[in-house]
Amino acid sequence: MSLLQSELDRAKAELGYNLLGIGAPYIGTTALFELAVQPYLSAGAKTTSSTSVTGDGTPKSITLADATGFAEGDHVVVDVDGRQERVTVQALSGATLTALFTGTHSGTYWVTVEGGESIVRECLARIWAVREQRAKSKGRGALKAYVGDMEFYDTGESAFETTTRELDTLRDELAAALGVENLWRRKQAAACRLSAY
């Protein structure tokens, strides 16, 4: 399954591209996502499993609907959203995959060999988590923590500033995964320039 249009739109927004659509001004930059990124982004084998599993630190086995394209040693993304986790295939016998699960999975859920699409989806999920964290951040602290005989002081940076810096880094990772420019970096650089009139 290729990236959904909603995922492409989220990637565009996170990287500073306009969302006006393919007929928009600067068609060369926005069409890049639909004409170059979406059709050519690599994807790993994808299937489903309906085996209920609860991760407890020991290897568990699940049955895949189709094991074509899966192999021992593959990094596999299991499930979606908050239940998503990345595991390594320890053993594969027919359609039975064994891995060390830490999460709980039930019902019918996706199992995908890691590839470009799953990496982009992971980047988008991490960006969203930081955006939610930033939305809840308030104030500025000067906290002191005691660890043994040592005292640690807050850097004086607010939680908003910290999460904004983390968001910039995650956007750079997303841009690198997609092979496009993070336009927010260009806009930040332009805001720092002085113009004499």
C-alpha positions as CSV (number, residue, x, y, z in Angstrom):
1,M,0.0,0.0,0.0
2,S,1.6,3.3,-1.1
3,L,1.5,6.4,1.1
4,L,-2.0,7.8,1.4
5,Q,-2.9,11.2,0.1
6,S,-3.4,12.3,3.7
7,E,0.1,11.1,4.6
8,L,1.6,13.0,1.6
9,D,-0.3,16.1,2.7
10,R,1.0,15.8,6.2
11,A,4.5,15.4,4.9
12,K,4.1,18.5,2.7
13,A,2.8,20.6,5.7
14,E,5.6,19.4,8.0
15,L,8.2,20.3,5.5
16,G,6.8,23.7,4.6
17,Y,5.3,23.0,1.2
18,N,1.9,24.5,0.2
19,L,-1.2,22.3,0.2
20,L,-3.1,24.0,-2.6
21,G,-3.0,20.9,-4.9
22,I,-1.5,20.0,-8.2
23,G,-2.9,23.0,-10.0
24,A,-1.3,25.4,-7.5
25,P,1.4,28.0,-8.1
26,Y,4.9,26.5,-8.0
27,I,3.5,23.3,-9.4
28,G,7.1,22.0,-9.8
29,T,7.6,21.7,-6.1
30,T,4.2,20.4,-4.9
31,A,3.9,17.9,-7.8
32,L,7.2,16.4,-6.6
33,F,5.4,14.5,-3.9
34,E,2.7,13.0,-6.2
35,L,4.8,12.4,-9.2
36,A,8.2,11.4,-7.7
37,V,7.8,10.5,-4.1
38,Q,4.6,8.6,-3.9
39,P,5.0,6.2,-6.9
40,Y,8.7,5.5,-6.3
41,L,9.0,5.2,-2.6
42,S,10.2,1.7,-1.8
43,A,8.0,-0.5,0.3
44,G,8.5,-3.8,2.0
45,A,6.3,-6.8,1.8
46,K,3.0,-6.3,3.5
47,T,0.4,-8.7,4.9
48,T,-1.8,-9.1,7.9
49,S,-2.0,-11.3,11.0
50,S,-5.0,-12.1,13.2
51,T,-2.9,-13.8,15.9
52,S,-3.4,-12.2,19.3
53,V,-0.1,-11.5,21.0
54,T,0.9,-9.9,24.3
55,G,4.6,-8.9,24.5
56,D,6.2,-9.9,27.8
57,G,9.9,-10.1,27.0
58,T,9.9,-13.6,25.5
59,P,9.7,-14.5,21.8
60,K,6.1,-14.9,20.5
61,S,4.8,-16.4,17.2
62,I,2.2,-15.0,14.9
63,T,0.7,-16.4,11.7
64,L,1.0,-14.3,8.6
65,A,-1.8,-14.2,6.0
66,D,1.0,-14.4,3.3
67,A,4.7,-14.8,4.2
68,T,6.0,-13.9,0.7
69,G,8.8,-11.3,0.9
70,F,9.5,-12.0,4.6
71,A,12.8,-13.5,5.8
72,E,14.7,-14.2,9.0
73,G,16.5,-11.1,10.2
74,D,14.1,-8.7,8.5
75,H,13.0,-5.6,10.5
76,V,9.2,-5.7,10.6
77,V,6.7,-3.1,11.5
78,V,3.7,-4.6,13.3
79,D,0.3,-2.8,13.7
80,V,-0.4,0.9,13.3
81,D,-0.7,4.1,15.4
82,G,-0.1,3.8,19.1
83,R,0.2,0.0,19.0
84,Q,2.8,0.1,16.2
85,E,6.1,-1.6,17.1
86,R,9.3,-2.6,15.2
87,V,10.5,-6.1,15.7
88,T,13.2,-8.3,14.2
89,V,12.2,-11.7,12.7
90,Q,14.0,-14.3,14.7
91,A,12.5,-17.3,12.9
92,L,10.2,-17.9,10.0
93,S,8.7,-21.3,9.3
94,G,6.1,-21.3,6.6
95,A,3.7,-18.5,7.5
96,T,4.7,-18.5,11.2
97,L,6.9,-15.6,12.2
98,T,8.6,-15.5,15.6
99,A,9.9,-12.3,17.2
100,L,10.3,-10.5,20.5
101,F,7.2,-8.4,20.9
102,T,6.8,-5.7,23.6
103,G,3.3,-4.6,22.7
104,T,-0.2,-6.1,22.6
105,H,-1.8,-6.8,19.2
106,S,-5.2,-8.3,18.5
107,G,-7.8,-8.4,15.8
108,T,-6.5,-8.2,12.3
109,Y,-3.4,-5.9,12.1
110,W,-0.8,-5.0,9.4
111,V,2.7,-6.6,9.3
112,T,5.1,-5.0,7.0
113,V,8.8,-5.5,6.2
114,E,10.5,-2.2,6.9
115,G,10.9,-0.1,3.8
116,G,10.6,3.5,2.7
117,E,6.9,3.8,3.4
118,S,7.1,2.5,6.9
119,I,10.1,4.7,7.7
120,V,8.1,7.8,6.4
121,R,5.1,6.7,8.5
122,E,7.3,6.3,11.5
123,C,8.8,9.8,11.0
124,L,5.3,11.3,10.7
125,A,4.1,9.5,13.9
126,R,7.2,10.9,15.8
127,I,6.6,14.4,14.5
128,W,2.9,14.2,15.5
129,A,3.9,13.0,19.0
130,V,6.3,15.9,19.5
131,R,3.6,18.4,18.1
132,E,1.2,17.1,20.7
133,Q,3.8,17.4,23.5
134,R,4.7,20.9,22.3
135,A,1.0,21.9,22.4
136,K,0.9,21.0,26.1
137,S,4.1,22.8,27.0
138,K,4.0,25.8,29.2
139,G,6.3,28.2,31.0
140,R,10.0,28.1,31.7
141,G,11.5,26.2,34.5
142,A,14.6,26.2,36.6
143,L,14.5,22.8,38.0
144,K,17.2,21.2,40.1
145,A,17.5,17.4,40.3
146,Y,19.7,15.6,42.8
147,V,21.5,12.5,41.7
148,G,23.8,11.2,44.3
149,D,26.0,14.2,45.3
150,M,25.5,16.0,42.0
151,E,23.0,18.8,41.2
152,F,21.6,19.3,37.7
153,Y,20.0,22.5,36.7
154,D,17.6,23.1,33.8
155,T,19.3,24.8,30.8
156,G,16.7,27.6,31.1
157,E,15.1,26.5,27.8
158,S,11.4,26.2,27.9
159,A,9.6,23.0,27.0
160,F,8.2,24.7,24.0
161,E,11.7,25.6,22.8
162,T,13.0,22.1,23.4
163,T,10.2,20.4,21.5
164,T,10.5,23.0,18.7
165,R,14.2,22.1,18.3
166,E,13.3,18.4,18.4
167,L,10.6,19.0,15.7
168,D,13.2,20.7,13.5
169,T,15.4,17.6,13.7
170,L,12.5,15.2,13.0
171,R,11.5,17.3,10.0
172,D,15.1,17.1,8.7
173,E,14.9,13.3,9.0
174,L,11.6,13.2,7.1
175,A,13.0,15.4,4.4
176,A,16.1,13.2,4.1
177,A,13.9,10.0,3.9
178,L,11.8,11.6,1.1
179,G,14.8,13.2,-0.7
180,V,13.3,16.7,-0.6
181,E,14.2,19.9,1.0
182,N,12.9,20.9,4.4
183,L,11.6,24.4,3.4
184,W,11.2,25.4,7.1
185,R,15.0,25.5,7.3
186,R,15.1,27.9,4.3
187,K,12.4,30.1,5.9
188,Q,14.3,30.1,9.3
189,A,17.5,31.2,7.5
190,A,15.6,33.9,5.6
191,A,14.1,35.3,8.8
192,C,17.7,35.8,10.2
193,R,18.8,37.9,7.4
194,L,18.9,41.7,7.6
195,S,18.0,43.9,4.6
196,A,19.2,47.4,4.2
197,Y,16.9,49.8,2.4
